Amino acid sequence: MKKILFVNHTSVIGGASWCLFDILRHLDRDRFEPVVLLSENGPLINRIKSLNIPVVVDPQTPEFPVYAKKNIRGLKQFLTSILNSLRWKKNFFNHCKTIAPDVVYLNTSAQLFLPPIAKKAGIKKVIYHNREHWNKGSIFNLKIQMRNWIIHRFVDHIFSITECGGKAIGFPEKTTVVRDWPTFDDETEIDLRKKLNIQIDQFIILLTGGFQPIKGTKDLLQAVKLMKNQSKVTIIVLACSEWETARWKQIIKKILGISSYAHEIKQETSTLDRIFLLPPTLQIKTYLQQCNVLVAPFIMPHAAKAAIEAQLLKKPIVIYDNEEAREYVQHEKTGFIIPKRNIPALAQALDDLVQNPKKAQQMGRSGHSFITNQFGVERNMKKIMAAFI
């Protein structure tokens, strides 16, 4: 039996964390013994323990600066991460020695400082799961070079959730495309129309991006204002976290004359009658089942797991064009792929779905067939477990 050490940088249940949990609950426990290392306490711990899998928490696990941008703040974050990796590398080295895994699995780019330490501790195989598609124009080239150097020398196998993400790294001989598959937790059914007082004839538009600028919430709101059928739609925006509108941040930005993205969103909503800005939720299936369309106007390539889940539930997708979007959505068959930041085109696509409900339903059925074929759990778990051997 092979012992696998799974490493994740957060215990918050989000996209990558939920994908890790899915891998763990579909893992063949007769062949593999899992242990999980997390860098913080949080709800993911109890989820994993419910599978009778041991969890180790170490907040001093070195973390790679995944989101360090090309600015002064990003440079500081980048350098601080390097210094912290030197300070805390002994912690991970000791975990490797104590747990003694056959394989170390790194769930995101945040763990890319760990492969050299794992190899020094005598780990035979290190696997890195690539979930990011970095925009080279907005981050340090040094960061990309460091990532590639680490992968070249210390990573034995790469899983990539997209073909384009795998090609961007540039090591095809040791890369396998492993799709994130759509699965849902057990949920208590909620009648959203009753809970939110949405009329039966209203067309529900769902976006899961909250107040994160790259998720395009502002673009969607501007597009709705251009719609001919604006009066027929209700907008639900999920993942509007409280920290993103923290009062002290608003005060500082006001003093500096900077408008926060959350504030800009609220300004956009002031002229819209039917919009709900809701916090993160584990009830994602409920929202996807009861919406009419999922919109994902991400302004840069980003893992759109909700787009996969929505198509499984026979919902059409409207998404901004990028390399990843073309792998998730089939234009005019399972949804619409819109040129990035083309607000009128986004409005037109939404109007088309409102005016043609049969077309929206057909797109949903086509999306279900596409996702079932390409993103099935058995197909992708076979690839993962084959690499563990």
Buried (B, 14 or more C-beta within 10 A) or exposed (E): EBEBBBBBBBBBBEBBBBBBBBBBBBBEEEEBBBBBBBBBEBEBBEBBEEBEBEBBBBEEBBBBBBEBBBEEEBBEBBEEBBEBBEEBBEBBBEBBEEBEBBBBBBBBBBBBBBBBBBBEBEBEBBBBBBBBBBBEEEBBEEBBEBBEEBBEEBBBBBBBBBBBBBBBBEBEEBBBBBBBBBBBEEEEEBEBBEEBEBEEEBBBBBBBBBBBBBBBBBBBBBBBEBBEBBEBBBBBBBBBEEEBBEEEBBEEBEEEEEEBBBBBBBEBBEEBEBBBBEEBEBBBBBBBBBBBBBBBBBBBBBBBBBBBBBBBBBBBBBBBBBBBBBBBBBEEBBBBBBEBEBBEBBBBBBBBBBEEEEEBBBBBEBBBEBBEEBBBBEEBBEEBBEBBE
